[in-house]
Amino acid sequence: MNPMSLLEALDQSDLDAVYKRSLLTTQGWSDADLASIRSLARTLAGFDRAGLSTSLCPSELAWAVFFDQSTRTKSAWAGAASRLGMQPVIVDGSSTQVSHGETAVETGAMLGMNAHAMGIRHDLILGEGNTFIRDITQGIDDYLAATDDPRAVPVVNLQCDVDHPTQSMADLMWLEEKFGDLAGKKIAVSWAYSPSYAKPLSVPQGLATLLTRFGADVTLAHPPGYQLIDECMDAAHANAANGGSFRVVDDMDEAFADADIVYPKSWGAYDLMLERVDANATGDTEGLAAVEQKALARNAEHTDWICDERRMGLTAAGEALYMHCLPADIGAEVSPGVMDKYKVDVAREANYKVYVVMALLAAAKVPDIAARLTEIAEEASQ
């Protein structure tokens, strides 16, 4: 696609509304804000695929701290920052002073002195992750205000206990590429069995709160005891009132029936995730390990919750789009055959994340970004 034609979708006034903004949850941003980021992400993706350099933030530091494991999100952060001319630095949360008593506000202030953008993953403990990210943001903002520092240092939530906004935004962009308007599309977000570990609740919560804003009919399925947090369920019901629908069932087959899109993904049992909170608060490492074993045993009671060929046959024309944030537990969450059929699709789904992160950083940091991108496109056409 001609890069100049991509610029037609950009509205600078909409982009002005997200300048210097941090993304902590998608629920905290308006439909117009999210639309502006998706438009910018598509434009940046087109520029990238056309080989056009968008080094708009040279000699700047993009710092990310991960308190949990990651492959795709780390890669997306590094790829996004480097495409913008920034220097990405990614550190393990255990290498910070947080474990030695430094508060998140203090950490934010210290890192904000030198960083020009901040990404945080803190997703394992209910009630902690999003609060930690907000405190980091407060520390950065307080430091900048106290020192009259004009820099924009946006914070991007790279997954917390409540939401995984860059993932759900990437998922939404992939769905828009495949289907365009999501109004009336039936989407099954389902728990699936995993033998690996008690995974965070934030991916299904992020999907439930975001996709219900676009007129989709979203069904959440999980076994008894695997409910999600009330805050996100209330938001999903409220969002669905504007067009689509949202319901919760305890039968995977029921959720898959006539679905256009399926997203089977494991997460931890709610009561055990609360036990993890208590053990973590007291620094009880043996207790944490015991909770993990109980979680895996609980999961093992539901090994039949797998996305396999039989269940895919229940979907619309037997050809629903399979989605996953990856990595999927093949043979547990999804059968090898289903994964093999959709391996290109899930890779393309994942690829959107780099452009979502790139758009969030560029929109927050670059004033008059539409004009800057126009200059790049015009220079390339000469």
N, C-alpha and C positions, 0 to 999 in steps of 0.2 A: 504494500500500500504506500502511496505517495505521502511522505511525512507532512507535507503542507496540508493535505486533506485531513490528517489526524487532528490538526490544531483547531479545526472547525468546531469540535465538540467541547473545547475548553471555554469556560466562562470565567474571566478574571475576577469578577465581583464575587462569584461563589468561592473561588480559590482564596480570595482575601479573607473570607470568613474562617478559614482554617490556618491562616498564617500564624506562626508561633504557637500552634496548638499541640497538645499532647493527646495521644489516643490511649485511654485507660480502659474503656469498654466501648463497644459499638453502641450500646444503649445510651451512652452519654452524648452521642452525636446525632444531629438531625438527619433526615433522609437526604436533604440537599447537601449537607457536609459529606456524607458517605458517597453520594453520587459524584461530587467533584473529585474525590480521591480516585474513584474507579475510572473516571474519564481521564484523569492525569496518568494513572497507571497504564491504561491502554495506549495513550500517546507515547509514554516513555518506552513501553514494550515495542511499539512500532519503530521508534527511533533506534532502539538497541538492535533490532533485527535488520534494520537498514544500514547498520554499521556507523551510525552517527554518534559521536562522542557527546555526552551530556555532563561534562566535568564542571558542574555549577558550584561546587563547594570545595575548591582546592585547598590543600593545607589545613584541613579540619579533621578533628578526631571524633570518630564514631565508636563509643565505648558500649559494650554489652556485657552484662553479668548474668550468668546462668547458674541457678541453684538446682537445676535438674538437667538430665541428659537431653541432647538434641543433635540431630544431623541436619535436617532440612531447614530449620529456622536459623541455625547458626550460619549455614551456607547462604540463606537468603539475606541475612543481615550483612554478611561480608560482601556478597555480590552487589547488593543495593548500594552500600556505602562506597565501594570502589568504583562503581559506574558513575557516581556523582563526584568522583575525584577526592573522596574522603579516605582517611586511613582507618580501617576497621581494627579494633582491638577487642577480643573476646576472652573473658576470664571466667574461671570457675568461682562460684559464690563462696566456696570454702577458702579461697585465697584472700578474701576481704577480711576486714577487722570486725565484721558483724558478729562472728562467733566469739569474739573477745569482748563483746558488750557495746560496740559502737552502734548507735541508733541509725535507723534508715535516714532520718533527717540529716544527721551528721555525715553519713556516707554520701548522700546527695550533694551536700555542700562541697565536700572534698573533691568528688569527681566532677562536679559542675564547674569548678575553678578552671579546668583545662579542657574538658570534653565539650564538643559542639552538638552532640546528640547522644541519647542514652537509651539502650534497650535493656529490659529486665525480664527474666523468666523466674517465677517463684510460684510454683503450682501445686506442690505436694500437700500442703497443710491448709485445711479449710479455715477460713477466717483470717488468714495471715497474708496471703500473697498480694491481693489487690490493695490491702491496707499498706503493705510495705511499699508497693509501687507508688501509691499516692504520697506517702511520706518522703520517698526519694524525690518526687516531683516538687514537693513543698520545700525540701532542703535546697534544691537547685534554684527555685524561684526566689527564695529568701536571700540566698547569696547574691544573685544577680541584682536584686533590688537594693540590697545593702551597699553594694559596691558601685552602683550606677553603671553596671555593665550592660550594654545594649544587645549583647548576643542573644540569639534564639537558641535554646538548648531543649529541643523537644524530647519527650520521653515516650517510648513506644512499648506497650505491653506485649511482650513476646510469649505470653501465657502465664496466667495466674490461676487461683483457685476458682474464680468466677467466670472468666472468659478467655478465649484465645482469639482475639480480634483479627490478627493478620491471617490466621488460618481460615476463619469463617468468611472474611472478605475475599480471600483467594477462592474459596469454594463458591461463593456467590458469583464471582466473575466467570468461573468455569461454567456454572449453570447458565449464566446469561449468554455465554458464547454458544452453548449447545441448544438452548431453548428460547433465548430472547426473553420475552415476558414470562414471569413465573406464575402469574395469576392462574389459579385453578389447577396447577400442577400438584400431583400427590407425591409427597416426600415422606419416606419412612426413615426416621432416625432411631436406630435400635441398638440396645445393648447386645453384645456378642461375647461369647466365652473366650477367655484368655488364660493360659497357664503361666504367664510370665510375671506380672506384678499388678498390684492394685493401682490402676491408672487414674489420673485426675478426672474430675467431673466436667472440666471446663470446655472440652470440645463439644459434647452434646448440648451443654448450656448455651454456648455461643451460637450454635446452629439454631436452637429453638428460639432464642431471642432475636436473631437477625432475620432468618428466612420467613418468619411470620409477618415481617413488615412489608412483604412484597406480594401479598395476595395468595401465597401458596397454602395448600392444605397439608399441614404438618402433623404427622402422627409420631409420637414418642412411645417406644415400646421397651419395657424392661421387666425382669422378674420382680416379684415382691421383695422389698428391702433395698432396691437399687435406685430409689428416688433421687431426684436432683434438688438443689437448694430452692427454698420457697421464693426467694427474690427473683430468680430466673424464671420459674414457672409462672409467677404472677405477671412478669413482663411479657412472656410469650402469649398468655391469654389476652392481655391488654392489647398487644400489637395485632393479634389476629382479629380483634374486633373491628379493625379498619378495612377488612377485605377478605382475608383468607379464613383459615380455621386452625385450631390446635386442640388435640386430644391426647390422652395418655391411656395406653392399654398394657395388658400384661401377657400378650400373646404375639410372638414374632410373626407368625403366619398372618394374623389379622392385619398387622402393620404393612406387610409386604403385598397384601391383596390389591391388585390393580395399581400399584405404585408406579410412578414414572421415574422416580429416583430412590435409591436405597443407600443408606449410610450406616452400616453395621459397625459398631465400635465399642470396645469394652471400657468399663470404668468401675471403680471400687464401690462396694456396698456402703450405703450411707452411714449406718451405725458404726461400721468399722473405721470409716474415715474420721468419724468423731473420736473414736478411741485413739486413732493416730495423733489427733490434736493433743489429747491429754498426755500421751507418752512423750511427745515432742516437747511439751511445755516443761516437763520435769527432767528433760535430758536423759530419758530412760531408753538407751539404745537396745537393751534386751527386750524391753516392752515393744518398741517399734518393730523389731524383728518378729516378735510373737504375733503382733497385729497383722503383719504381712502374711505370715503363714495361715492365719485364720481367714484372711481375705482370699487367698488362693484356694483354700479348702471350700469356702463358700462358692467361689466361681465354679469349682468342679462339680457342684450340684446341678449345673445348668450347661453341661457340655453339648446339649442338643441345640443351643442357641448359636447356630452357625449359618452364615450366608453360603448356601450351596446351590447346586443346579436345581434341586427340587424347589427350593424357596424362590429362586429367580424365576422359575416357571409360573409362580403365582402372580407375578407382576404384570403390568400392562403389556399385552402381547408377548409376555415372557422375555421382554427386552429392556427392562429398566436400566437406567444408568447406574452403575456401581461406583461409589465414592468411598474414599478413606483418606485420613490425614497422613497415614503411613508413620512408622512401619506397621503393617498388619501381621497378626499372628496367623500365618498360612497353615491351614489344617485345623485351626481352632476358630478364629473369627470368620475366616473365609476359606472355602475349599480351594485347592490348587488350580482346579479348572476354571473357576470363576475369576480368580486373580489373574491367571494367564490371559484370559479373554480381554480383561480390562486394564492390563498393565500399561499400555500406552496412555489410556485415558487418565489413570491416576497420576502418571508422571506429568502430563500436561496440566492437570489440576494443581499439582505441587508447584509447577513452574510459575504460576501466577503470584506466589507469595513474594518473590524477589521484587516484582514490580509494585505490589502493594506497599511493601516497606519503602521502596525507592520513592513512591509517590508521597507517602506520609512525611518522609524526611525533606523532600524537595519542596512540597507545599508549605511546610512549617518554616523552612529556612530561606527560601528564595523569593523576595518580593518581585512582583510583576513577572512571574514565571512564564506566563503565556507569551509575553514579549520576548523573553530570553530564548525560549524554544523556537520562536519564529525566526529570530536572528540566526540560530544554528541551522534551521532548515533552509533559509535563504542563502546562507553561505555555501551550503552543500549543493545547492541547485545551480550555482554560478559556474 
